[in-house]
Amino acid sequence: MATPSDSTPFHELTEYIALPRVEALALSPDGRTAVLTVATLKKDATGYERSLWAVPAGGGGAPRRLTRSAKGESGAAFTASGDLLFVSARPDGDGDDESGQLWMLPAAGGEARPVTRLAGGVEGIAATAEASERVVISAALLPASDSLEGDAALRARRKDKKVSAILHDTYPVRFWDHDLGPAEPHLFALDVDRLADTIAAVAEEVAGDTGDAGGADDAADGADAPAAAASDDKPYPATLPRPRDLTPKPGRSADHAEAALTPDGATLVVSIERREQRSGRRVIVRIDTDTGEQATLFDEVGVDYEMPAISHDGTLLAYLRTEKSTPAAPTDYELWVASLDGSQPRRIAEGWDRWPTSFQFDADDSALIATADSDGRGPVFRVPLDGSAPVQLSHDDFAYSHVVVDRTSGELVALRSSWVVPPHPVRVARDGVVTPLSTPAPAPAAPGTITEVETTAEDGARVRGWLLLPEGTSTDAPAPLLLWIHGGPLNSWNAWSWRWAPLLAVARGYAVLLPDPALSTGYGLDFIARGWNSWGGKPYTDLQSITDAVIARDDIDETRTAAMGGSFGGYMANWIAGHTDRFRAIVTHASLWALDQFAGTTDSSEYWQRIFTTEAMVQHSPHRFVRDIRTPLLVVHGDKDYRVPIGESLRLWSELAEHHADQDGRMPHRFLYFPDENHWVLKPQHAIVWYQTVFAFLDEHVRGDEFARPELLG
């Protein structure tokens, strides 16, 4: 087998996992500085540590590292005065607390200082205000707690007694990769400008008690070290602003809260959940951040209200309205705008056949700046409030995220990526011109080439995708083909993923097809509806059609093909295995196997049972076709996967053995199991093992190589 030149990090898995990764972006109020959250591989190569870097937001210059905590930082956000807030799990004075707390790096310089000392830590920054030093954070309290001190004491007792049990009285009990409870997320308001005032006040009190004129300096210096947590006999630290609970006794309503603050910080608008038996609906509530008084703005049975955004002048509220889907058809994602008090609601961009993935008000509040999947990309759009048609601002082959409006210029700062370029910061001018910014994680050289492919499905629909070709591919040296199916299913192959990295396969000589079949986003509601309540129908035939079109190329070897996918892609891999033997090998990761079983054991059963009819759930369940499987399968699953529980692959493996094992129990199939991974495989060394096993399995069946068992699998 010819081996491509080892010229990129994608040719060596150890080099790939060591690439630095830009994960998030925040913009300073003056528009001059973008702060990037960057993940880098730990020295022992078993995990990633995150730090904050500053880069000039106007272009040019060099990245500058801001933080160096061994525990890492995340969730960066700016206050109105330019101080940088972030969450970090820096250990306390006793060195035994791992909970993340809110920290502040002053704009004037100096060391970072703690802003909170909550026993359960801070989960994230929910919202900051444009013209106020008020910030809202998310933090969890045990339901029996009536104060921050009581929460700390109860947590300590549970820890001392080694109690991890959770008592539930509502559904659900898990989410994606973690158990829910026993603590409940709350939203707390903080005035971070009072941090310096409280430090000074305590210092003055200390000086008065001791008669030591130097006491103020000592107290101020001590404020840079984390204060002790509150408990029954130890009140919340006086050196820190005391959080005000805006959502007392929240239950699970704030598990996935989405919040926005008015510029003056006086009002929080938040999307929370109202329970409905096994499910719930998203509602939008307004909260006075001084008094905690609440008023419901939008609440409608059978409808979700999400993603609130507030105008820069504080008078308008934008939000997403979505009627819950049924088996009959998917429903649209509607952009709405109303007055801040909820009056005069009106839909904008009606007829725009795209689903917004993010939005915020433009600099002059006359439009929304939004992102949306579109034709295999993720452009930025300007959506006028006057009802006129959205205007696409970016026209390249990238997907944009973390878009921020620079109010000083009206331009945008964002991250963008494609399947050959990882996320990197850019500036987008009003005329659409894109300027890359400096970054501590420059894009690595990518092997091969990428091209767009498409075909016409049997019903006349256009089906497109990306085709990545390895170096040296030609009519004289056609490449084996790997059909890689995306998850979701409401998704699109349009943005970089560190977890799913087709360039690793390209570096090993495989052509990789990344198609968007029926159910994919970015092609309109009708395209999604083609596969609705019929996963084994048009999504399957679309994949067959575009595969047919690609293998008809002279530079693709139609005799050496394989298919793989994860989650919904794993479902499709299983469906393909039971309906065709055209592929030499199939990799099915975190896959749905028996839909009736899956729908009752996943972390959100109501949704999956609501979008399928009972008949369709039976008709389109892959497990019914296990006897027809002729292609070797590599089954992969993590035990901590709560979205697609491990029972799916356990049943798949059992039924493969029942129908296909020989007298000695041996099969051509293999099962790669991760006891401590979730829906994804996130630990760097596990990622190496995953790819080593996948490529060894593909090489065995596609290229005829001997199976090379990864060393760390014994």
C-alpha positions as CSV (number, residue, x, y, z in Angstrom):
1,M,0.0,0.0,0.0
2,A,1.4,3.4,-0.9
3,T,1.8,5.7,2.1
4,P,1.3,9.4,1.7
5,S,4.2,11.7,2.8
6,D,4.1,12.2,6.5
7,S,3.9,16.0,6.2
8,T,1.0,17.0,8.5
9,P,-0.1,16.4,12.1
10,F,-2.9,14.2,10.7
11,H,-0.4,11.5,9.7
12,E,0.4,10.8,13.4
13,L,-2.3,10.5,16.1
14,T,0.1,11.7,18.8
15,E,0.7,14.9,16.8
16,Y,-3.0,15.3,16.1
17,I,-4.1,15.2,19.7
18,A,-1.4,17.7,20.6
19,L,-2.7,20.4,18.3
20,P,-3.9,23.5,20.4
21,R,-7.7,24.1,20.0
22,V,-9.5,27.4,20.1
23,E,-12.9,26.8,21.8
24,A,-14.5,30.2,22.5
25,L,-14.2,33.9,22.0
26,A,-15.2,37.0,23.9
27,L,-14.8,40.7,22.8
28,S,-13.8,43.6,25.1
29,P,-16.3,46.5,25.3
30,D,-14.0,48.8,23.4
31,G,-13.7,46.3,20.6
32,R,-9.9,46.2,20.7
33,T,-9.2,42.8,22.3
34,A,-10.6,39.4,21.6
35,V,-10.1,36.8,24.3
36,L,-9.8,33.2,23.2
37,T,-10.2,30.1,25.3
38,V,-7.5,27.7,24.1
39,A,-7.2,24.0,25.1
40,T,-3.7,22.4,25.0
41,L,-2.6,18.9,25.8
42,K,-1.4,18.2,29.3
43,K,2.2,17.1,29.7
44,D,1.2,13.5,30.4
45,A,-1.1,13.6,27.3
46,T,-4.1,12.3,29.2
47,G,-6.3,15.5,29.1
48,Y,-6.5,19.1,28.1
49,E,-5.9,22.3,30.1
50,R,-7.5,25.6,29.1
51,S,-6.1,29.1,29.3
52,L,-7.2,32.5,28.1
53,W,-5.3,34.4,25.4
54,A,-5.7,38.0,24.2
55,V,-5.4,38.9,20.6
56,P,-5.8,42.3,18.8
57,A,-9.4,42.4,17.5
58,G,-8.5,44.7,14.6
59,G,-5.9,42.4,13.1
60,G,-2.1,42.1,13.3
61,G,-0.2,41.9,16.6
62,A,0.6,38.7,18.5
63,P,-1.3,36.5,20.9
64,R,-0.7,37.2,24.6
65,R,-1.4,34.6,27.3
66,L,-3.5,36.0,30.2
67,T,-3.9,33.0,32.6
68,R,-1.7,30.1,33.7
69,S,-3.8,28.2,36.3
70,A,-3.0,24.5,36.5
71,K,-6.8,23.9,36.7
72,G,-7.5,25.9,33.6
73,E,-10.2,28.5,32.8
74,S,-13.4,28.7,30.8
75,G,-16.5,30.8,30.2
76,A,-14.7,34.1,29.6
77,A,-16.9,37.3,29.6
78,F,-16.2,41.0,30.0
79,T,-17.8,43.4,32.4
80,A,-18.9,46.9,31.2
81,S,-15.7,48.4,32.5
82,G,-13.5,45.9,30.7
83,D,-12.6,43.5,33.6
84,L,-12.4,39.9,32.4
85,L,-14.5,37.3,34.2
86,F,-14.0,33.6,33.9
87,V,-14.6,30.3,35.8
88,S,-11.6,28.4,37.2
89,A,-11.3,25.5,39.5
90,R,-8.2,26.8,41.3
91,P,-7.7,25.0,44.6
92,D,-8.5,26.9,47.9
93,G,-6.1,27.5,50.7
94,D,-6.5,24.0,52.0
95,G,-5.9,22.6,48.5
96,D,-8.7,20.2,48.6
97,D,-11.5,22.0,46.7
98,E,-12.0,21.3,43.0
99,S,-15.1,23.3,42.3
100,G,-15.0,26.1,39.8
101,Q,-15.4,29.6,41.0
102,L,-15.9,33.0,39.3
103,W,-12.7,35.0,39.0
104,M,-11.9,38.4,37.7
105,L,-8.8,39.7,35.9
106,P,-8.9,43.5,36.3
107,A,-8.6,45.6,33.2
108,A,-6.1,47.8,35.0
109,G,-3.8,44.9,35.4
110,G,-2.6,42.8,38.3
111,E,-3.4,39.3,39.4
112,A,-6.8,37.6,39.0
113,R,-8.9,37.6,42.2
114,P,-11.9,35.4,43.2
115,V,-15.4,36.8,43.0
116,T,-17.3,33.8,44.5
117,R,-16.8,31.1,47.1
118,L,-19.7,28.8,46.7
119,A,-19.5,25.3,48.1
120,G,-20.8,23.7,44.9
121,G,-18.9,26.0,42.7
122,V,-20.0,28.1,39.7
123,E,-21.3,26.3,36.6
124,G,-21.0,29.3,34.3
125,I,-21.6,33.0,33.5
126,A,-25.2,33.3,32.4
127,A,-25.2,37.0,31.4
128,T,-23.3,40.3,31.7
129,A,-24.6,43.8,31.3
130,E,-23.3,46.3,28.8
131,A,-23.6,49.4,31.0
132,S,-23.5,47.9,34.5
133,E,-21.1,45.8,36.6
134,R,-23.9,43.4,37.3
135,V,-23.4,39.8,36.2
136,V,-25.6,36.7,36.5
137,I,-24.1,33.3,37.2
138,S,-25.4,29.8,37.3
139,A,-24.7,27.7,40.4
140,A,-26.3,24.7,42.0
141,L,-27.7,24.4,45.6
142,L,-29.0,21.3,47.3
143,P,-32.8,21.4,47.4
144,A,-33.0,21.3,51.2
145,S,-30.7,24.3,51.6
146,D,-32.1,27.6,52.6
147,S,-28.9,29.6,52.4
148,L,-25.4,29.5,51.0
149,E,-24.1,28.5,54.4
150,G,-26.7,25.7,54.7
151,D,-25.8,24.3,51.3
152,A,-22.1,24.2,52.3
153,A,-22.8,22.4,55.5
154,L,-25.1,19.8,53.8
155,R,-22.5,19.2,51.1
156,A,-19.9,18.6,53.7
157,R,-22.0,16.1,55.5
158,R,-22.7,14.2,52.3
159,K,-19.0,14.1,51.6
160,D,-18.1,13.0,55.1
161,K,-20.6,10.2,55.0
162,K,-19.7,9.3,51.3
163,V,-23.3,9.6,50.2
164,S,-23.8,10.0,46.5
165,A,-27.5,8.8,46.3
166,I,-30.0,11.0,44.6
167,L,-33.8,11.0,45.2
168,H,-35.9,12.2,42.2
169,D,-39.5,13.2,42.1
170,T,-39.6,14.4,38.4
171,Y,-38.4,13.2,35.1
172,P,-35.6,13.1,33.7
173,V,-32.8,11.9,35.9
174,R,-29.9,12.2,33.4
175,F,-28.7,14.4,30.6
176,W,-26.2,13.5,27.8
177,D,-23.3,12.4,30.1
178,H,-24.1,13.2,33.7
179,D,-26.6,12.5,36.4
180,L,-29.1,15.3,37.3
181,G,-29.1,16.3,41.0
182,P,-29.1,16.2,43.8
183,A,-28.3,19.9,43.5
184,E,-30.5,22.2,41.4
185,P,-29.2,25.0,39.2
186,H,-30.0,28.5,40.4
187,L,-29.4,31.9,38.8
188,F,-27.6,34.4,41.0
189,A,-27.0,38.1,40.5
190,L,-23.7,39.7,41.5
191,D,-22.4,43.2,41.5
192,V,-18.7,42.8,40.8
193,D,-17.9,46.5,41.2
194,R,-18.5,45.9,44.9
195,L,-15.6,43.5,45.1
196,A,-13.0,46.3,45.6
197,D,-15.4,48.1,48.0
198,T,-15.8,45.0,50.3
199,I,-12.1,44.3,50.3
200,A,-11.4,47.9,51.3
201,A,-14.1,47.8,54.0
202,V,-12.8,44.7,55.5
203,A,-9.3,46.0,55.3
204,E,-10.4,49.2,57.1
205,E,-12.1,47.1,59.8
206,V,-9.0,45.0,60.3
207,A,-6.9,48.1,60.6
208,G,-9.2,49.6,63.1
209,D,-9.2,46.4,65.2
210,T,-5.4,46.1,65.2
211,G,-4.4,49.7,65.1
212,D,-2.0,48.7,62.3
213,A,-1.9,51.3,59.5
214,G,-0.6,48.6,57.3
215,G,-3.6,46.4,57.7
216,A,-5.4,47.6,54.7
217,D,-2.6,46.5,52.4
218,D,-2.4,43.2,54.1
219,A,-6.1,42.6,53.7
220,A,-6.1,43.7,50.0
221,D,-3.2,41.3,49.3
222,G,-5.0,38.5,51.0
223,A,-8.0,39.0,48.7
224,D,-6.1,37.6,45.8
225,A,-6.2,34.2,47.5
226,P,-9.6,32.3,47.6
227,A,-11.6,32.9,50.7
228,A,-12.9,30.0,52.7
229,A,-16.3,28.6,51.8
230,A,-19.4,29.4,53.8
231,S,-20.8,26.9,56.3
232,D,-23.3,26.9,59.2
233,D,-20.7,28.3,61.5
234,K,-18.7,30.2,58.9
235,P,-20.7,32.9,57.0
236,Y,-20.1,33.7,53.3
237,P,-16.9,35.6,53.0
238,A,-17.3,39.3,53.6
239,T,-14.6,40.1,51.2
240,L,-16.7,38.9,48.3
241,P,-20.0,40.3,46.9
242,R,-22.8,38.0,48.2
243,P,-24.8,36.4,45.4
244,R,-28.5,37.2,45.3
245,D,-30.7,34.2,44.4
246,L,-33.0,35.1,41.5
247,T,-34.6,31.6,41.2
248,P,-35.3,30.2,44.7
249,K,-36.5,26.6,44.8
250,P,-36.1,26.2,41.0
251,G,-36.4,22.4,40.7
252,R,-35.0,21.5,37.3
253,S,-36.3,24.6,35.6
254,A,-32.9,26.2,35.1
255,D,-31.0,23.2,34.0
256,H,-30.5,24.7,30.5
257,A,-31.4,28.3,31.2
258,E,-30.6,30.9,28.4
259,A,-30.4,34.4,29.8
260,A,-29.8,38.0,28.7
261,L,-29.4,41.2,30.9
262,T,-30.6,44.6,30.1
263,P,-27.7,47.1,29.6
264,D,-28.3,48.6,33.1
265,G,-28.4,45.1,34.7
266,A,-31.8,45.7,36.3
267,T,-33.7,43.1,34.3
268,L,-32.9,39.5,33.5
269,V,-34.8,37.8,30.7
270,V,-34.4,34.1,30.8
271,S,-35.7,31.0,29.0
272,I,-36.5,28.3,31.6
273,E,-38.5,25.1,31.6
274,R,-42.0,24.4,32.8
275,R,-42.5,20.7,33.5
276,E,-45.2,18.8,31.7
277,Q,-45.4,15.2,33.0
278,R,-42.4,13.6,31.3
279,S,-41.5,16.6,29.3
280,G,-41.6,20.3,29.5
281,R,-41.9,23.5,27.5
282,R,-39.5,26.4,27.4
283,V,-41.0,29.7,28.6
284,I,-39.5,33.2,28.8
285,V,-39.6,35.0,32.2
286,R,-38.5,38.5,33.2
287,I,-36.8,38.8,36.6
288,D,-36.0,42.0,38.5
289,T,-32.4,41.5,39.6
290,D,-32.8,43.8,42.6
291,T,-36.0,42.3,44.1
292,G,-36.2,38.9,42.4
293,E,-39.8,39.6,41.3
294,Q,-40.7,37.5,38.3
295,A,-43.2,37.9,35.4
296,T,-43.8,35.4,32.6
297,L,-43.6,37.0,29.2
298,F,-44.2,34.1,26.9
299,D,-45.7,30.7,27.8
300,E,-47.8,28.6,25.4
301,V,-48.7,24.9,25.6
302,G,-47.0,23.0,22.8
303,V,-44.5,25.8,22.1
304,D,-40.9,26.4,23.1
305,Y,-39.6,30.0,23.6
306,E,-35.8,30.1,23.6
307,M,-32.6,32.1,23.1
308,P,-33.6,35.6,24.4
309,A,-31.5,38.5,23.3
310,I,-31.9,42.2,24.3
311,S,-31.2,45.3,22.2
312,H,-28.4,47.6,23.1
313,D,-30.9,50.4,24.1
314,G,-32.7,48.0,26.4
315,T,-36.1,48.3,24.7
316,L,-36.5,45.2,22.5
317,L,-36.4,41.5,23.0
318,A,-35.6,39.0,20.3
319,Y,-36.3,35.3,20.8
320,L,-36.9,32.0,19.0
321,R,-40.4,30.5,18.9
322,T,-40.8,26.8,17.9
323,E,-44.0,24.7,17.9
324,K,-43.3,21.2,19.1
325,S,-42.9,18.7,16.3
326,T,-45.2,15.8,15.8
327,P,-44.9,12.7,13.6
328,A,-46.8,14.6,10.9
329,A,-44.0,17.0,10.1
330,P,-41.1,19.0,11.6
331,T,-41.9,22.6,12.6
332,D,-40.1,25.8,11.8
333,Y,-37.8,27.8,14.0
334,E,-39.4,31.3,14.1
335,L,-37.5,34.6,14.8
336,W,-39.7,37.0,16.8
337,V,-39.2,40.5,18.3
338,A,-41.2,42.2,21.0
339,S,-41.0,45.1,23.5
340,L,-39.0,44.3,26.6
341,D,-42.2,43.8,28.6
342,G,-43.5,41.2,26.0
343,S,-45.9,43.5,24.3
344,Q,-46.2,44.0,20.5
345,P,-44.7,40.7,19.5
346,R,-44.1,40.2,15.8
347,R,-42.4,37.6,13.7
348,I,-39.5,38.7,11.4
349,A,-37.9,36.9,8.5
350,E,-41.1,35.1,7.8
351,G,-40.5,32.8,4.9
352,W,-36.8,32.6,5.5
353,D,-36.2,28.8,5.1
354,R,-33.2,28.6,7.5
355,W,-33.0,27.8,11.2
356,P,-31.1,30.4,13.3
357,T,-28.3,28.8,15.4
358,S,-27.5,32.1,17.2
359,F,-28.5,35.7,17.0
360,Q,-27.9,39.1,18.7
361,F,-28.8,42.7,17.9
362,D,-26.8,44.7,15.4
363,A,-24.9,47.7,16.6
364,D,-27.7,50.1,15.8
365,D,-30.5,47.7,16.9
366,S,-32.2,47.8,13.4
367,A,-31.5,44.2,12.7
368,L,-30.3,40.9,14.2
369,I,-27.0,39.4,13.3
370,A,-27.6,35.6,13.0
371,T,-25.9,32.4,12.0
372,A,-27.6,29.5,10.3
373,D,-26.7,26.3,8.5
374,S,-27.0,26.8,4.8
375,D,-26.0,24.6,1.9
376,G,-23.2,22.8,3.7
377,R,-21.9,26.0,5.3
378,G,-22.7,28.2,8.4
379,P,-22.8,31.8,7.2
380,V,-23.6,35.0,9.0
381,F,-26.8,36.8,8.1
382,R,-28.2,40.3,8.8
383,V,-31.9,39.9,9.6
384,P,-33.7,43.3,9.4
385,L,-36.4,44.0,12.0
386,D,-38.6,45.8,9.4
387,G,-39.6,42.4,7.9
388,S,-37.5,42.6,4.8
389,A,-35.5,39.6,3.7
390,P,-32.3,38.5,5.5
391,V,-29.0,39.4,3.8
392,Q,-26.1,36.9,3.9
393,L,-22.9,38.7,5.0
394,S,-20.3,35.9,4.6
395,H,-19.9,34.0,1.4
396,D,-17.1,31.6,2.0
397,D,-17.0,27.9,2.6
398,F,-16.9,28.3,6.4
399,A,-19.2,27.9,9.4
400,Y,-19.2,30.8,11.9
401,S,-19.7,30.7,15.7
402,H,-19.2,32.9,18.8
403,V,-20.2,35.9,16.7
404,V,-19.9,39.2,18.6
405,V,-20.9,42.7,17.3
406,D,-18.3,45.4,17.9
407,R,-20.4,48.3,18.8
408,T,-17.6,50.8,18.2
409,S,-17.4,50.0,14.5
410,G,-20.4,47.8,13.7
411,E,-18.1,45.1,12.5
412,L,-18.1,41.5,13.7
413,V,-15.6,39.3,15.5
414,A,-16.1,35.5,15.4
415,L,-14.7,32.1,15.1
416,R,-14.9,30.3,11.8
417,S,-14.0,26.8,10.6
418,S,-14.4,24.3,7.8
419,W,-13.6,20.6,7.4
420,V,-10.0,21.5,6.5
421,V,-9.4,24.5,8.8
422,P,-10.0,24.3,12.6
423,P,-11.7,27.2,14.5
424,H,-9.8,30.5,14.3
425,P,-10.7,34.1,15.1
426,V,-11.6,36.5,12.3
427,R,-13.0,40.0,11.9
428,V,-15.9,40.5,9.4
429,A,-16.3,44.0,7.9
430,R,-19.7,45.4,7.0
431,D,-19.0,44.6,3.4
432,G,-18.3,41.0,4.2
433,V,-14.5,41.2,3.9
434,V,-13.0,38.7,6.4
435,T,-9.7,39.4,8.1
436,P,-8.1,36.5,10.0
437,L,-6.8,37.5,13.5
438,S,-3.7,36.3,15.2
439,T,-4.1,33.1,17.2
440,P,-2.0,30.9,19.5
441,A,-3.4,27.9,17.6
442,P,-2.5,28.4,13.9
443,A,-4.2,26.2,11.4
444,P,-2.1,23.0,10.7
445,A,-1.4,21.9,7.1
446,A,-4.2,19.7,5.8
447,P,-3.6,16.6,3.7
448,G,-5.3,16.2,0.4
449,T,-8.0,18.3,-1.2
450,I,-11.7,19.0,-0.6
451,T,-14.4,19.4,-3.3
452,E,-18.2,19.7,-3.3
453,V,-20.2,16.9,-4.8
454,E,-24.0,16.5,-5.4
455,T,-26.5,14.3,-7.1
456,T,-30.3,14.2,-7.7
457,A,-32.3,11.8,-5.6
458,E,-35.1,9.6,-6.9
459,D,-37.7,12.2,-5.9
460,G,-35.8,15.0,-7.7
461,A,-34.2,16.5,-4.5
462,R,-30.7,17.8,-4.7
463,V,-28.4,15.9,-2.3
464,R,-24.9,17.4,-1.7
465,G,-21.9,16.8,0.4
466,W,-18.1,17.3,0.7
467,L,-15.6,14.9,-0.7
468,L,-12.1,14.9,0.7
469,L,-9.4,13.2,-1.5
470,P,-6.0,12.0,-0.3
471,E,-2.7,13.1,-1.9
472,G,-1.8,11.2,-5.1
473,T,-5.4,10.2,-5.9
474,S,-5.9,9.9,-9.7
475,T,-7.5,7.7,-12.3
476,D,-4.4,5.5,-12.2
477,A,-4.4,5.4,-8.4
478,P,-8.1,5.6,-7.3
479,A,-8.7,5.9,-3.5
480,P,-10.8,3.6,-1.3
481,L,-14.0,5.4,-0.2
482,L,-15.2,6.0,3.4
483,L,-18.8,7.1,3.6
484,W,-19.0,9.1,6.9
485,I,-22.6,9.8,8.1
486,H,-23.3,12.7,10.5
487,G,-25.2,12.5,13.7
488,G,-28.1,14.6,14.8
489,P,-30.1,13.8,12.7
490,L,-30.9,17.6,12.5
491,N,-27.4,18.5,11.6
492,S,-25.0,19.3,8.7
493,W,-21.4,18.5,7.7
494,N,-20.3,22.2,7.7
495,A,-17.9,22.8,10.6
496,W,-14.8,21.4,12.0
497,S,-15.0,18.8,14.8
498,W,-12.0,17.7,16.9
499,R,-13.9,14.5,17.7
500,W,-14.8,13.5,14.1
501,A,-11.7,14.2,12.1
502,P,-12.0,13.0,8.5
503,L,-8.5,14.4,7.7
504,L,-7.1,11.6,9.8
505,A,-8.6,9.1,7.3
506,V,-7.5,11.2,4.3
507,A,-3.9,11.1,5.6
508,R,-4.2,7.3,5.6
509,G,-5.2,7.2,1.9
510,Y,-9.0,7.1,2.2
511,A,-11.3,9.4,0.3
512,V,-14.0,10.6,2.7
513,L,-17.5,11.5,1.7
514,L,-19.4,13.8,4.1
515,P,-23.0,13.9,2.8
516,D,-26.1,15.8,4.0
517,P,-29.0,13.4,3.3
518,A,-32.7,14.0,4.1
519,L,-33.1,15.4,7.7
520,S,-30.0,17.5,7.3
521,T,-30.3,21.2,8.2
522,G,-29.4,24.1,5.9
523,Y,-31.6,23.0,2.9
524,G,-35.0,24.1,4.1
525,L,-37.9,22.6,6.0
526,D,-39.1,20.5,3.0
527,F,-35.7,18.8,2.8
528,I,-36.0,17.8,6.5
529,A,-39.5,16.7,6.1
530,R,-38.5,14.2,3.4
531,G,-37.0,12.0,6.1
532,W,-39.4,12.8,9.0
533,N,-40.9,9.8,10.8
534,S,-39.1,7.7,8.2
535,W,-35.4,7.5,9.1
536,G,-34.9,4.3,7.0
537,G,-36.5,5.9,4.0
538,K,-35.2,9.0,2.2
539,P,-32.1,9.4,4.4
540,Y,-31.0,5.9,3.4
541,T,-31.8,6.3,-0.3
542,D,-30.1,9.7,-0.4
543,L,-26.9,8.1,1.1
544,Q,-27.1,5.4,-1.6
545,S,-27.6,7.9,-4.4
546,I,-24.7,10.2,-3.5
547,T,-22.4,7.2,-2.9
548,D,-23.4,6.0,-6.4
549,A,-22.5,9.4,-7.8
550,V,-19.1,9.4,-6.1
551,I,-18.0,5.9,-6.9
552,A,-18.7,6.7,-10.5
553,R,-15.7,9.0,-10.5
554,D,-12.5,7.6,-12.0
555,D,-10.4,8.6,-9.0
556,I,-12.5,6.5,-6.6
557,D,-12.2,2.7,-6.2
558,E,-15.8,1.4,-6.2
559,T,-14.6,-2.1,-5.1
560,R,-13.1,-0.8,-1.8
561,T,-15.7,1.1,0.2
562,A,-16.8,1.3,3.8
563,A,-19.3,3.3,5.9
564,M,-19.3,4.7,9.4
565,G,-21.2,7.0,11.6
566,G,-22.0,8.0,15.2
567,S,-25.3,8.5,17.0
568,F,-27.9,9.0,14.2
569,G,-25.0,8.2,11.9
570,G,-24.6,5.0,13.9
571,Y,-28.3,4.4,13.4
572,M,-27.8,4.8,9.6
573,A,-24.8,2.5,9.7
574,N,-26.9,-0.2,11.4
575,W,-29.7,0.4,8.9
576,I,-27.2,0.1,6.0
577,A,-25.8,-3.1,7.4
578,G,-29.2,-4.7,7.3
579,H,-30.2,-3.5,3.9
580,T,-27.1,-3.8,1.6
581,D,-23.8,-5.6,1.4
582,R,-22.2,-3.0,-0.9
583,F,-19.7,-2.0,1.8
584,R,-16.7,-4.1,2.9
585,A,-16.8,-2.8,6.5
586,I,-19.1,-0.7,8.7
587,V,-18.2,1.2,11.9
588,T,-21.2,2.0,14.1
589,H,-20.5,4.3,17.1
590,A,-23.0,5.1,19.9
591,S,-25.7,3.8,17.7
592,L,-29.5,3.4,17.9
593,W,-30.3,-0.3,17.4
594,A,-33.8,-1.0,18.7
595,L,-35.9,2.1,18.6
596,D,-38.6,1.0,21.0
597,Q,-35.9,0.2,23.6
598,F,-34.0,3.4,22.9
599,A,-37.0,5.7,23.1
600,G,-37.7,4.5,26.7
601,T,-34.2,4.5,28.0
602,T,-32.6,7.6,26.5
603,D,-32.3,10.8,28.7
604,S,-35.2,12.5,26.9
605,S,-37.7,9.8,26.0
606,E,-40.7,12.1,25.4
607,Y,-39.1,13.8,22.5
608,W,-38.2,10.7,20.6
609,Q,-41.6,9.1,21.2
610,R,-43.3,12.3,20.2
611,I,-41.7,12.6,16.7
612,F,-42.4,9.0,15.7
613,T,-45.6,7.1,15.2
614,T,-45.7,3.7,16.9
615,E,-45.8,2.1,13.5
616,A,-42.8,4.0,12.1
617,M,-40.7,3.3,15.2
618,V,-41.2,-0.4,14.5
619,Q,-40.9,-0.2,10.8
620,H,-37.6,1.8,10.9
621,S,-35.9,-0.1,13.7
622,P,-32.5,-1.6,12.5
623,H,-32.7,-4.6,14.9
624,R,-35.4,-6.2,12.8
625,F,-32.9,-6.8,10.0
626,V,-30.1,-8.4,12.1
627,R,-30.4,-11.7,10.1
628,D,-29.6,-9.9,6.9
629,I,-26.3,-8.4,8.0
630,R,-23.4,-9.6,5.8
631,T,-20.9,-6.9,6.4
632,P,-18.4,-6.9,9.3
633,L,-19.3,-4.4,12.0
634,L,-17.1,-2.6,14.4
635,V,-19.5,-1.6,17.3
636,V,-18.2,1.2,19.6
637,H,-19.9,2.6,22.7
638,G,-19.2,4.4,26.0
639,D,-20.9,3.3,29.2
640,K,-21.5,6.9,30.3
641,D,-23.6,7.7,27.2
642,Y,-27.0,8.7,28.4
643,R,-28.3,10.0,25.2
644,V,-27.9,6.7,23.4
645,P,-27.6,4.3,26.4
646,I,-25.1,1.4,26.3
647,G,-28.0,-1.0,26.1
648,E,-28.3,-0.3,22.4
649,S,-24.9,-1.7,21.6
650,L,-25.1,-4.5,24.2
651,R,-28.3,-5.7,22.5
652,L,-26.7,-5.2,19.0
653,W,-23.7,-7.3,20.1
654,S,-25.9,-10.0,21.6
655,E,-28.1,-10.3,18.6
656,L,-25.0,-10.3,16.2
657,A,-23.7,-13.3,18.3
658,E,-27.1,-15.0,18.2
659,H,-27.4,-14.9,14.5
660,H,-23.8,-14.8,13.2
661,A,-21.4,-16.4,15.6
662,D,-19.9,-19.8,14.7
663,Q,-19.7,-22.9,16.9
664,D,-16.8,-21.4,18.8
665,G,-18.6,-18.1,19.3
666,R,-16.3,-16.2,16.9
667,M,-17.6,-13.5,14.6
668,P,-16.1,-11.1,12.0
669,H,-17.5,-8.3,14.1
670,R,-15.7,-6.5,16.9
671,F,-16.9,-4.5,19.9
672,L,-14.8,-1.6,21.3
673,Y,-16.1,-0.6,24.7
674,F,-15.1,2.4,26.8
675,P,-16.3,2.0,30.5
676,D,-15.7,5.7,31.3
677,E,-16.5,7.6,28.1
678,N,-19.8,9.1,27.1
679,H,-21.6,9.8,23.8
680,W,-18.2,11.0,22.5
681,V,-14.7,9.7,23.2
682,L,-13.0,12.7,24.8
683,K,-9.9,11.6,26.6
684,P,-6.8,12.0,24.3
685,Q,-5.4,8.5,24.7
686,H,-8.9,7.0,24.2
687,A,-9.2,9.1,21.0
688,I,-5.9,7.5,19.8
689,V,-7.2,4.0,20.7
690,W,-10.5,4.8,18.9
691,Y,-8.8,5.8,15.7
692,Q,-6.2,3.1,15.8
693,T,-9.0,0.5,16.2
694,V,-11.2,2.0,13.5
695,F,-8.4,2.3,11.0
696,A,-7.1,-1.2,11.8
697,F,-10.6,-2.6,11.2
698,L,-11.0,-0.6,7.9
699,D,-7.6,-1.7,6.7
700,E,-8.4,-5.3,7.5
701,H,-11.6,-5.4,5.4
702,V,-11.1,-2.7,2.8
703,R,-7.4,-3.2,2.0
704,G,-6.9,-6.8,3.1
705,D,-4.3,-6.0,5.7
706,E,-3.8,-8.1,8.8
707,F,-5.7,-6.6,11.8
708,A,-3.3,-4.5,13.8
709,R,-4.5,-4.6,17.4
710,P,-3.7,-1.4,19.2
711,E,-1.0,-1.9,21.7
712,L,-2.8,-0.3,24.7
713,L,-5.7,-2.8,24.1
714,G,-3.4,-5.6,25.2
